[in-house]
Amino acid sequence: MLNDPIASMLEKINSYEKAGKKKCTFRPFSALGREVLTILKENNYIGDFTEIENERGKFVEINLLGNINECRAVKPRFPVSIEDYEKYEKRFLPAQDFGILIISTNKGLKTHTEAKKQKLGGRIIAYCY
């Protein structure tokens, strides 16, 4: 069994992108994974994804666009306050305004730009550029 399904899902997406594949399937699939994929889709890193359920459980099929350079989960999930966003942007993203940090806030998952606008802190889940 996987210890961190989000990290495994993002690692599989990353390796399929590097291999030039167009589709990726992943199992097990959770509500947190759905929210992470929704954020990646809204920011045009991946295409559509469909949840499929069969006798073996839920899995997801993701259409890849070839827009991801790197996509990783952050372990440990660092707590971040409003003042600390710049520090973590420098640590995980290659340049300013290039890529996204996915933050878990008390209002749900947000990108770091949305969380800054709404003045929310939280924990860093993943980054993508």
N, C-alpha and C positions, 0 to 999 in steps of 0.2 A: 504494500500500500504506500501511497505517496505521503510524505510528510507535509508538503506545502503544494497543494494543487495549483495555486496561482503562479508560483515560481515555475512549476513544471509546464504549465500551459504557455507561459511567456517564452520559456526556453525552447519549446517545440515550435512556436510561431517563428522565433528568431532563426532557428536552424532551417526551417522550411523556406523562409525568405532568402537566406543565403544560398540555398540550393536551387532557387529559382522556381519553386513549385507554385502552383496557383491555388491549391486547396489544402487544408489541414483539418484533420479530425482529432478531437481530444475527448477523453473520458477520464475521470469523472467530471461532471459539470455542476456548478453550484450557482447560487444567487449572486455571490460576490464576483465570480467569474463572469457572469452575464453583465454586471455593472462595469467591470473593467473593459470588456469587449465593446460595450456601448460607448464608453469614453473614447476608445481607440477608433471606433467607427465615426463618431462625431468629428474627430480631428483628422479624418482621412488617412489613417494609417492602415486600416484594413477595410475590406468591402463588407458586404452583408454576411451575416452568420445565421444559421438555422439550428434550432434545438431539435434533436431527434430522440424519441424514446422508443426502445424496443424491449424485448424480454430480458436483456442483460443490463438495462438501466439507461440513464440519460447520457447523451453525448452531444457534442456540438460540431458542426461543419463550418469552417471559416474560409471565406474567399479572400485570398491575399492579393494585394495590389502591387507589391514590390516597393512600397514607400518606407519601409522600416530599415534603418541602419543598425540600431540596437534597441532591444526591448528586454528589460530585466526587472525582477522583483527586488526589493530592497530588504535585506535582512541584516541586523534586526530592524524592526519597523520603528524608526526614530520618531520621537515626538517633535513636532515643529510648531513654533509660535509664529505670530505675524512678523516679528522682527527677524526670524531665522530663515525666511524663504530664500533670500539672496545667497546665504551660505550654502544651502543645499542645492541651489541651482548651479553654483560654481562647482560643487563636488560631483554632481551626477550628469549635468548637461554640458555639451561641448562649447556652446556659445550662448550669449544672451538672446532671448526670444527665439531659440531654436530647440524644439522638443518640448515635452510636457513631463511634469511630475504628477502622479496620481496620488491624491491625499484623501484619507478617510477622515471626514469631519463628522460632527454631530448632526449635520444636515444631509448626510450621504456622501458618496464618493464624488470628488470634484477634481478638476485640474488645478494646478497651483495658481494660475492666473485668476480663475473664478474664485478660489478661496481668498486670494489677496483682495479682490474687489469687495467681497462680502465680509472681510475682516474676520476670517475663521482660521483657527489653528486645527491641528489634528495629528495624524500619523502618516508617514510616507509609506505607501504600498508598493509603488513601482515607478519606473521612468521609461520613456520612449522617445526616440528621435530618429 
